[in-house]
């Protein structure tokens, strides 16, 4: 649902999609050890067939269009034609820089503190952290399915997208836990409990 309903949306909408996915992953993890091999294989193939996570550049372009088509016309005294032109050009440049870390760093360095650009970049960076967290949780689910189907040795099949290493696996009689080295904003490292403790 999170991947299908929010496709092509602005950043806040994409954050809602990530939250929906996060809740779904947690709900799927609890019963995994009770599923049969065929059910686990089906679940894995269905997860793999989900629509791709939208490209960052596409989301920045969606923000640009939302601003130009909805926000600016609704606020004509605040959003002057010159401001609309400036913001449109800046967001187009940001979209083009999404695939180039050096270009993205240059845009960050140019943003004046407290400017609209700096505020947008703060939101953009918060989204990037949330997206990394979601990427890690998705990979944990895929690793959990492999472990539930084929045993603990399968943990190495799905690397942590944060650093490319194997998730830490801790097992007990009624389930197991996967842990990443990625932590979101000072919180404990991302983890996924599968089954029950």
Residue frames as qw, qx, qy, qz and C-alpha x, y, z in Angstrom:
[[0.000, 0.887, 0.462, 0.000, 0.00, 0.00, 0.00],
 [0.307, -0.796, 0.086, 0.515, 2.78, 2.43, 0.90],
 [0.372, -0.221, 0.590, 0.682, 4.59, 1.84, -2.39],
 [0.222, 0.462, 0.742, 0.433, 1.45, 1.97, -4.56],
 [0.039, -0.858, -0.506, 0.077, -0.53, 4.87, -3.10],
 [0.221, -0.879, 0.020, 0.421, 2.15, 7.56, -2.90],
 [0.684, 0.108, 0.406, 0.596, 4.06, 7.10, -6.14],
 [0.325, 0.517, 0.292, 0.736, 5.27, 10.34, -7.65],
 [0.317, -0.881, -0.348, -0.058, 4.38, 12.40, -4.60],
 [0.056, 0.836, -0.312, 0.448, 6.12, 15.21, -2.78],
 [0.308, 0.353, -0.774, 0.426, 8.53, 14.40, 0.05],
 [0.414, -0.188, 0.560, -0.693, 5.97, 14.45, 2.86],
 [0.871, 0.130, -0.051, -0.471, 3.75, 12.05, 0.94],
 [0.697, 0.356, -0.616, 0.093, 6.69, 9.75, 0.35],
 [0.027, -0.344, 0.733, -0.586, 7.40, 9.82, 4.10],
 [0.730, -0.049, 0.296, -0.614, 3.86, 8.58, 4.70],
 [0.868, 0.293, -0.347, -0.202, 4.56, 5.75, 2.27],
 [0.399, 0.402, -0.741, 0.362, 7.73, 4.81, 4.16],
 [0.362, -0.244, 0.601, -0.669, 5.78, 4.78, 7.44],
 [0.871, 0.096, 0.027, -0.481, 3.18, 2.45, 5.93],
 [0.753, 0.369, -0.543, 0.047, 5.93, 0.12, 4.71],
 [0.080, 0.414, -0.732, 0.536, 7.62, 0.18, 8.10],
 [0.623, -0.130, 0.444, -0.630, 4.38, -0.85, 9.83],
 [0.902, 0.239, -0.175, -0.314, 3.78, -3.59, 7.26],
 [0.532, 0.442, -0.686, 0.225, 7.29, -5.00, 7.73],
 [0.197, -0.313, 0.704, -0.606, 6.79, -5.18, 11.48],
 [0.782, 0.038, 0.252, -0.568, 3.43, -6.92, 11.02],
 [0.839, 0.363, -0.372, -0.158, 4.92, -9.44, 8.57],
 [0.254, 0.525, -0.749, 0.314, 7.89, -10.25, 10.81],
 [0.532, -0.307, 0.568, -0.548, 5.88, -11.68, 13.71],
 [0.898, 0.087, 0.311, -0.300, 4.32, -14.68, 11.89],
 [0.463, 0.651, -0.562, -0.214, 7.25, -15.45, 9.54],
 [0.089, -0.368, 0.919, -0.110, 8.55, -18.50, 11.46],
 [0.582, 0.183, 0.692, -0.387, 5.09, -20.11, 11.21],
 [0.644, 0.587, -0.135, -0.472, 4.92, -19.89, 7.41],
 [0.899, 0.053, 0.403, 0.165, 5.78, -22.84, 5.18],
 [0.465, -0.269, 0.469, 0.701, 8.53, -22.83, 2.58],
 [0.268, 0.496, 0.634, 0.529, 6.11, -22.24, -0.31],
 [0.124, -0.924, -0.361, 0.013, 4.45, -19.34, 1.51],
 [0.432, -0.703, 0.169, 0.539, 7.85, -17.82, 2.27],
 [0.440, 0.036, 0.577, 0.687, 8.90, -18.20, -1.37],
 [0.121, 0.732, 0.572, 0.349, 5.67, -16.48, -2.48],
 [0.281, -0.910, -0.174, 0.249, 6.17, -13.67, 0.04],
 [0.486, -0.451, 0.343, 0.665, 9.74, -13.13, -1.15],
 [0.337, 0.275, 0.616, 0.657, 8.70, -12.96, -4.80],
 [0.023, -0.856, -0.489, -0.166, 5.85, -10.56, -4.00],
 [0.371, -0.814, 0.010, 0.447, 8.21, -8.26, -2.09],
 [0.458, -0.218, 0.493, 0.706, 10.65, -8.35, -5.01],
 [0.235, 0.481, 0.661, 0.525, 7.84, -7.45, -7.43],
 [0.086, -0.826, -0.379, 0.409, 6.80, -4.25, -5.60],
 [0.405, 0.868, 0.072, 0.277, 7.18, -1.04, -7.61],
 [0.624, 0.159, -0.253, 0.722, 10.62, 0.49, -7.28],
 [0.283, -0.717, -0.294, 0.566, 11.16, 3.24, -4.74],
 [0.393, 0.898, 0.170, 0.102, 10.87, 6.53, -6.67],
 [0.637, 0.265, -0.082, 0.719, 14.06, 8.21, -7.79],
 [0.304, -0.554, -0.301, 0.714, 15.11, 11.20, -5.69],
 [0.081, -0.090, 0.329, 0.936, 15.13, 13.45, -8.74],
 [0.215, -0.446, -0.718, -0.489, 11.52, 12.53, -9.51],
 [0.365, -0.676, -0.578, 0.276, 10.46, 13.54, -6.01],
 [0.241, -0.422, -0.025, 0.874, 12.26, 16.88, -6.24],
 [0.053, -0.123, -0.546, -0.827, 10.52, 17.48, -9.59],
 [0.299, -0.592, -0.732, -0.156, 7.18, 16.62, -7.94],
 [0.326, -0.610, -0.351, 0.631, 7.94, 19.23, -5.24],
 [0.142, -0.187, 0.278, 0.931, 8.73, 21.75, -7.97],
 [0.170, -0.333, -0.682, -0.628, 5.47, 21.08, -9.80],
 [0.333, -0.648, -0.663, 0.173, 3.41, 21.20, -6.59],
 [0.264, -0.509, -0.145, 0.806, 4.93, 24.59, -5.82],
 [0.029, -0.100, 0.427, 0.898, 4.39, 25.96, -9.33],
 [0.261, -0.328, -0.735, -0.533, 0.90, 24.55, -9.93],
 [0.470, -0.632, -0.614, -0.051, -0.69, 24.71, -6.46],
 [0.493, -0.552, -0.334, 0.584, 1.24, 26.68, -3.84],
 [0.256, -0.118, 0.147, 0.948, 2.43, 29.74, -5.79],
 [0.156, -0.413, -0.518, -0.732, -0.95, 30.45, -7.46],
 [0.491, -0.661, -0.567, -0.025, -2.70, 30.17, -4.07],
 [0.489, -0.700, -0.139, 0.502, -0.25, 32.69, -2.54],
 [0.556, 0.655, 0.203, 0.470, 0.32, 35.32, -5.25],
 [0.113, -0.965, 0.107, -0.211, 1.34, 38.17, -2.93],
 [0.648, -0.619, 0.429, 0.115, 4.02, 36.08, -1.24],
 [0.702, -0.018, 0.594, 0.393, 5.16, 34.08, -4.27],
 [0.258, 0.774, -0.145, -0.560, 6.12, 36.71, -6.85],
 [0.849, 0.522, -0.057, -0.050, 6.91, 35.74, -10.46],
 [0.275, 0.733, -0.585, 0.211, 10.63, 36.34, -9.76],
 [0.465, -0.411, 0.711, -0.332, 10.50, 34.05, -6.71],
 [0.899, 0.207, 0.311, -0.229, 8.65, 31.37, -8.67],
 [0.693, 0.660, -0.288, 0.047, 11.26, 31.53, -11.44],
 [0.000, -0.668, 0.685, -0.290, 14.12, 31.37, -8.91],
 [0.646, -0.235, 0.643, -0.338, 12.61, 28.45, -6.99],
 [0.900, 0.375, 0.120, -0.185, 11.79, 26.56, -10.19],
 [0.545, 0.691, -0.456, 0.137, 15.36, 26.94, -11.45],
 [0.197, -0.576, 0.711, -0.352, 16.86, 25.98, -8.07],
 [0.778, -0.070, 0.543, -0.309, 14.72, 22.85, -7.68],
 [0.847, 0.516, -0.097, -0.083, 15.47, 21.84, -11.28],
 [0.296, 0.689, -0.616, 0.242, 19.18, 22.14, -10.46],
 [0.478, -0.386, 0.685, -0.390, 18.68, 20.13, -7.27],
 [0.914, 0.191, 0.246, -0.261, 16.85, 17.39, -9.20],
 [0.713, 0.617, -0.325, 0.074, 19.75, 17.18, -11.66],
 [0.055, 0.654, -0.661, 0.364, 22.23, 17.00, -8.73],
 [0.829, -0.324, 0.249, -0.382, 20.52, 14.09, -6.98],
 [0.985, 0.133, -0.011, 0.105, 22.69, 11.52, -8.77],
 [0.583, 0.520, -0.269, 0.563, 25.93, 13.48, -8.29],
 [0.620, -0.605, -0.358, 0.349, 27.23, 13.75, -4.67],
 [0.439, -0.111, 0.014, 0.892, 29.66, 16.54, -5.59],
 [0.077, -0.422, -0.368, -0.825, 26.94, 18.64, -7.24],
 [0.538, -0.666, -0.491, -0.161, 24.65, 18.03, -4.27],
 [0.608, -0.432, -0.254, 0.616, 27.40, 19.10, -1.85],
 [0.249, 0.130, 0.158, 0.947, 27.92, 22.29, -3.89],
 [0.304, -0.590, -0.442, -0.603, 24.21, 23.13, -3.65],
 [0.638, -0.624, -0.415, 0.176, 24.31, 22.55, 0.12],
 [0.545, -0.221, -0.102, 0.802, 27.39, 24.77, 0.47],
 [0.087, 0.307, 0.278, 0.906, 25.71, 27.62, -1.45],
 [0.372, -0.679, -0.569, -0.278, 22.50, 27.62, 0.62],
 [0.001, 0.484, -0.342, 0.805, 22.43, 30.57, 3.01],
 [0.134, -0.190, -0.854, 0.466, 21.43, 29.71, 6.61],
 [0.228, 0.468, 0.568, -0.637, 17.69, 30.11, 7.25],
 [0.300, 0.287, -0.423, -0.806, 16.98, 30.55, 3.53],
 [0.847, 0.170, 0.100, -0.494, 14.14, 28.67, 1.83],
 [0.699, 0.443, -0.559, -0.043, 16.79, 26.57, 0.11],
 [0.096, 0.369, -0.814, 0.439, 18.46, 25.64, 3.41],
 [0.592, -0.047, 0.503, -0.628, 15.10, 24.75, 4.96],
 [0.869, 0.300, -0.159, -0.361, 14.21, 22.58, 1.97],
 [0.529, 0.454, -0.702, 0.147, 17.60, 20.86, 2.16],
 [0.259, -0.285, 0.742, -0.549, 17.02, 20.13, 5.85],
 [0.794, 0.133, 0.295, -0.514, 13.74, 18.40, 4.92],
 [0.759, 0.485, -0.403, -0.165, 15.42, 16.66, 2.00],
 [0.246, 0.456, -0.801, 0.300, 18.22, 15.35, 4.24],
 [0.510, -0.131, 0.636, -0.564, 15.70, 14.16, 6.84],
 [0.868, 0.297, 0.010, -0.399, 13.90, 12.30, 4.07],
 [0.578, 0.522, -0.627, 0.024, 17.20, 10.73, 2.93],
 [0.104, -0.338, 0.826, -0.438, 17.83, 9.43, 6.46],
 [0.698, 0.087, 0.455, -0.546, 14.28, 8.03, 6.64],
 [0.800, 0.454, -0.257, -0.297, 14.71, 6.46, 3.23],
 [0.318, 0.476, -0.801, 0.175, 17.97, 4.77, 4.28],
 [0.393, -0.152, 0.737, -0.529, 16.19, 3.43, 7.36],
 [0.807, 0.283, 0.191, -0.482, 13.38, 2.09, 5.15],
 [0.633, 0.531, -0.548, -0.127, 15.92, 0.53, 2.75],
 [0.036, 0.371, -0.865, 0.335, 17.55, -1.23, 5.71],
 [0.579, 0.024, 0.595, -0.557, 14.19, -2.48, 7.04],
 [0.809, 0.407, -0.130, -0.404, 13.20, -3.80, 3.60],
 [0.488, 0.487, -0.722, 0.059, 16.48, -5.68, 3.32],
 [0.239, -0.254, 0.804, -0.482, 15.98, -7.07, 6.83],
 [0.775, 0.173, 0.306, -0.525, 12.60, -8.44, 5.80],
 [0.760, 0.480, -0.395, -0.188, 14.14, -10.11, 2.75],
 [0.227, 0.441, -0.819, 0.290, 16.92, -11.57, 4.93],
 [0.484, -0.133, 0.642, -0.579, 14.34, -12.70, 7.52],
 [0.862, 0.280, 0.009, -0.423, 12.35, -14.54, 4.86],
 [0.620, 0.494, -0.609, 0.028, 15.53, -16.28, 3.64],
 [0.032, -0.358, 0.811, -0.461, 16.47, -17.27, 7.20],
 [0.671, 0.010, 0.452, -0.588, 12.96, -18.54, 7.99],
 [0.862, 0.378, -0.140, -0.308, 13.03, -20.60, 4.80],
 [0.807, 0.412, -0.390, 0.167, 16.61, -21.87, 4.71],
 [0.800, -0.401, -0.246, 0.373, 18.15, -21.42, 8.16],
 [0.329, -0.871, 0.014, 0.366, 20.57, -19.00, 9.80],
 [0.572, -0.164, 0.452, 0.665, 23.24, -19.38, 7.12],
 [0.327, 0.658, 0.532, 0.421, 20.94, -17.49, 4.72],
 [0.207, -0.877, -0.180, 0.395, 21.60, -14.24, 6.61],
 [0.377, -0.433, 0.400, 0.714, 24.54, -13.57, 4.28],
 [0.400, 0.431, 0.686, 0.428, 22.34, -13.62, 1.16],
 [0.051, 0.879, 0.341, 0.329, 20.88, -10.15, 1.74],
 [0.499, 0.024, -0.278, 0.821, 23.48, -7.53, 2.70],
 [0.132, -0.763, -0.381, 0.505, 22.70, -4.45, 4.73],
 [0.460, 0.733, 0.272, 0.422, 22.27, -1.64, 2.17],
 [0.270, -0.960, 0.055, 0.055, 23.77, 0.79, 4.66],
 [0.219, -0.774, 0.570, 0.167, 27.27, -0.68, 4.56],
 [0.673, 0.429, -0.549, -0.250, 27.10, -3.85, 2.43],
 [0.032, 0.315, -0.900, 0.299, 27.88, -6.11, 5.38],
 [0.442, -0.299, -0.833, -0.143, 25.85, -8.97, 6.83],
 [0.505, -0.632, -0.018, -0.587, 23.16, -8.13, 9.39],
 [0.043, -0.297, 0.834, -0.462, 23.91, -9.23, 12.95],
 [0.698, -0.226, -0.530, -0.426, 21.72, -12.26, 13.75],
 [0.167, -0.247, 0.767, -0.568, 20.67, -13.23, 17.26],
 [0.598, -0.153, -0.654, -0.437, 18.46, -16.34, 17.54],
 [0.343, -0.182, 0.721, -0.573, 16.36, -17.90, 20.30],
 [0.272, 0.138, 0.952, -0.035, 13.80, -20.72, 20.42],
 [0.336, 0.666, 0.635, -0.200, 10.78, -18.78, 19.16],
 [0.404, 0.901, 0.149, 0.045, 12.39, -16.37, 16.71],
 [0.681, -0.042, 0.067, 0.728, 15.38, -14.19, 15.92],
 [0.007, 0.937, 0.114, -0.329, 16.48, -10.60, 15.57],
 [0.661, 0.400, 0.167, 0.613, 18.39, -8.87, 12.78],
 [0.252, -0.871, -0.089, 0.412, 20.35, -5.72, 13.57],
 [0.573, 0.699, 0.050, 0.424, 22.00, -3.16, 11.29],
 [0.526, -0.220, -0.185, 0.801, 24.78, -0.75, 12.08],
 [0.013, 0.434, 0.267, 0.860, 22.56, 2.09, 10.78],
 [0.168, -0.529, -0.651, 0.518, 20.90, 4.22, 13.44],
 [0.085, 0.710, 0.428, 0.553, 18.36, 6.94, 12.74],
 [0.103, -0.746, 0.047, -0.656, 19.08, 10.29, 14.42],
 [0.094, -0.480, 0.644, -0.588, 20.70, 9.04, 17.61],
 [0.863, -0.182, 0.117, -0.456, 18.29, 6.14, 18.12],
 [0.655, -0.305, 0.686, 0.084, 19.42, 2.53, 18.61],
 [0.012, 0.270, -0.775, -0.571, 20.54, 0.70, 15.47],
 [0.705, 0.118, -0.221, -0.664, 17.74, -0.47, 13.18],
 [0.147, -0.154, 0.971, -0.109, 16.55, -3.95, 14.01],
 [0.681, -0.038, -0.355, -0.640, 13.79, -6.40, 13.18],
 [0.395, -0.174, 0.830, -0.353, 12.39, -8.97, 15.59],
 [0.569, 0.107, -0.633, -0.514, 11.04, -12.02, 13.78],
 [0.576, -0.268, -0.771, 0.047, 8.66, -14.35, 15.59],
 [0.493, -0.806, -0.086, -0.315, 8.35, -13.73, 19.32],
 [0.127, 0.602, -0.649, 0.448, 10.79, -13.35, 22.19]]
